[in-house]
Amino acid sequence: MREAGDRRAAPRFPVTLSARVRDAARSYRAAILDVSAGGLLMAMPDAFAAAPGTVLVIDAAILGTVRARVVTTSARGVHVQVDADAEAYSLALQRVSRIARSW
């Protein structure tokens, strides 16, 4: 069941992945909390501040390296949209989906 206000068309897969996130100025450690075909949710350190539209490069085990842009931030974390042309990300999501179904 989806949360109230959840407008995503693609299913989310809960994960806990360590990631390195880079914007134009800095690099941060982050935790990826869920992934979907359209994007992902990350818990970021307090020092991270990015406006919607900010382009990020995210490196994480299983997912590889993807470009994404900040959509919004919430109490849950930073919501980003992954570059639609990221074929490697799509393949990684297939692996995550298979793992999630086996739980």
C-alpha positions as CSV (number, residue, x, y, z in Angstrom):
1,M,0.0,0.0,0.0
2,R,1.3,3.5,-0.8
3,E,1.5,6.4,1.6
4,A,-1.0,9.2,1.3
5,G,0.3,11.7,-1.3
6,D,2.6,9.1,-3.0
7,R,2.3,9.9,-6.7
8,R,5.0,7.5,-8.0
9,A,3.9,5.2,-10.8
10,A,6.8,2.8,-10.3
11,P,7.2,0.6,-7.2
12,R,9.8,1.5,-4.6
13,F,12.2,-1.0,-3.2
14,P,13.5,-0.4,0.3
15,V,17.3,-0.6,0.5
16,T,20.1,0.6,2.7
17,L,23.0,1.4,0.5
18,S,26.0,3.6,1.4
19,A,26.6,6.1,-1.3
20,R,29.0,9.0,-2.3
21,V,27.1,12.0,-3.7
22,R,28.7,14.9,-5.5
23,D,27.3,18.2,-6.5
24,A,29.2,21.0,-8.3
25,A,31.1,22.0,-5.2
26,R,31.4,19.1,-2.7
27,S,31.2,15.4,-2.0
28,Y,29.0,13.8,0.7
29,R,28.4,10.4,2.2
30,A,24.7,9.4,2.1
31,A,22.4,6.5,2.7
32,I,20.0,5.4,-0.1
33,L,16.7,4.4,1.6
34,D,14.7,3.4,-1.4
35,V,15.0,3.1,-5.2
36,S,12.5,3.0,-8.1
37,A,12.6,3.3,-11.8
38,G,12.2,7.0,-11.6
39,G,14.6,7.9,-8.8
40,L,15.6,7.3,-5.3
41,L,15.4,8.7,-1.7
42,M,18.5,9.5,0.2
43,A,19.3,10.4,3.8
44,M,21.9,13.2,3.6
45,P,24.1,14.9,6.2
46,D,22.9,18.2,7.7
47,A,25.6,20.1,5.7
48,F,23.9,19.1,2.4
49,A,21.7,21.8,1.0
50,A,20.5,21.7,-2.6
51,A,17.7,23.4,-4.4
52,P,15.3,21.5,-6.7
53,G,17.0,21.0,-10.0
54,T,20.5,20.6,-8.6
55,V,22.4,18.0,-10.6
56,L,24.1,15.2,-8.5
57,V,26.4,12.3,-9.3
58,I,25.7,9.3,-7.1
59,D,28.0,6.4,-6.7
60,A,26.7,3.3,-4.8
61,A,27.3,-0.4,-4.7
62,I,24.8,-2.4,-6.8
63,L,23.6,0.8,-8.5
64,G,26.9,2.0,-9.9
65,T,27.3,5.7,-10.9
66,V,24.3,7.7,-12.0
67,R,23.4,11.3,-12.7
68,A,20.3,12.6,-11.0
69,R,18.6,15.9,-10.1
70,V,17.1,17.0,-6.9
71,V,13.3,17.0,-7.0
72,T,12.5,18.0,-3.4
73,T,13.5,17.5,0.2
74,S,11.3,16.3,3.0
75,A,11.5,15.0,6.5
76,R,12.3,11.6,5.0
77,G,15.3,12.8,3.0
78,V,16.3,14.1,-0.5
79,H,14.2,12.9,-3.4
80,V,16.0,12.7,-6.7
81,Q,15.1,11.8,-10.3
82,V,17.6,9.6,-12.0
83,D,18.7,10.4,-15.6
84,A,16.2,8.6,-17.8
85,D,19.1,7.4,-20.1
86,A,20.8,5.5,-17.3
87,E,20.8,2.0,-18.8
88,A,23.1,0.7,-16.0
89,Y,20.7,2.0,-13.4
90,S,17.8,0.1,-15.0
91,L,19.8,-3.1,-15.0
92,A,20.7,-2.5,-11.3
93,L,17.0,-2.0,-10.5
94,Q,16.3,-5.4,-12.0
95,R,18.8,-6.9,-9.6
96,V,17.3,-5.0,-6.7
97,S,13.9,-6.2,-7.7
98,R,14.9,-9.8,-7.8
99,I,16.6,-9.5,-4.4
100,A,13.5,-7.8,-2.9
101,R,11.2,-10.5,-4.2
102,S,13.3,-13.2,-2.6
103,W,12.9,-11.7,0.9
